[in-house]
Structures are given as structure tokens and as C-alpha cells.
Amino acid sequence: MYTFFIQLAQLQVELQRMNAENKKLKEMLSHVTGNYTALQMHLVTLMQQNQQRTESTENGVLINSKY
């Protein structure tokens, strides 16, 4: 019976460790997802600016750009 309580305590410690690791992984995933979304939005903006620049150049109009 004593070994049962030792095993139970060990499993509880392991479960707490796994819960902490899962929490950390969720936070990391959230951070990476946010960075990915920001990067994707930046890429879309640059592509739109490039498209506008290309269209302006084709029409003989050059617009000053900071990029």
C-alpha cells in the first residue's frame, strides 16, 4: 500500500511537469503564430506596393516610395 502512494505522488509530480511544459509550449506557439501573422501581413503590404509601383511605371508615372 505504501508503494501505491509513492507511485501516485510520482505520477502527480510528472503530471505537474507535463502541464507546465504544455503551458510553455502553448505560449511559444502563440508567439510564433503572432510573428507569422505579422510577417505575412508585411509581405502582403510589400507585394501590394510592388504591384502599384509596377502599374505606375507601366503607365509612365513614377511615384516616390520609401522602399
N, C-alpha and C positions, 0 to 999 in steps of 0.2 A: 504494500500500500504506500509506503514511503517513497519508493521509486516512481510511482504514478505521479505524485505531487512534484517530484523533481522534474520529470518529463513534462508535466503540464507547465511548470514555471519556465522551462527552457523553450517550449513552444510559444509561450506568451512573449518572451523576450524576442524570439525570432520574428513573430508576427509584428511586434512594435518596430523592429528594424526594417522589415519589409514595407510597412506602412509609411515610415519616414522616407524610405527610398522612393516609393511611389509618389509621394508628395513632391519630392525634389525633382523627379522626372517629369511630372505634370507641369511644374513651374518652368523647367527648361524647355519643354515642348511649347508652352505658351509663349515664351520669349522668342524662340526660333520662328514660330508661326507669325508673330508680330513683325519680326525682322523681314521675313519672306514677303509678307503683305506690303510692307513699306517699300521694299526693293522692287516688287512687281509694279507698284503704283509709279515709282520713279521711272522705271523702264517704259511704261506706257506713256508717261509725260514726254520723255525724250523722243520716243518714236513719233508721237504726235507733232512735236516741234520739228523734227526732221522732215516729216511729211509736209508740214506747212512751208518749211524752208524750200523744199524741193518744188512744190507747187508754185511758190512765189518766184523762184528762179526760172522756172519754165515759162512763166508769164512775163518775164523780163523785169520783174520788180525784186529788188534785193532789200530785205529787212534786216536791220542790225539785230544781232542776238548776242546774249552774254555767253552762249555755249559754242 
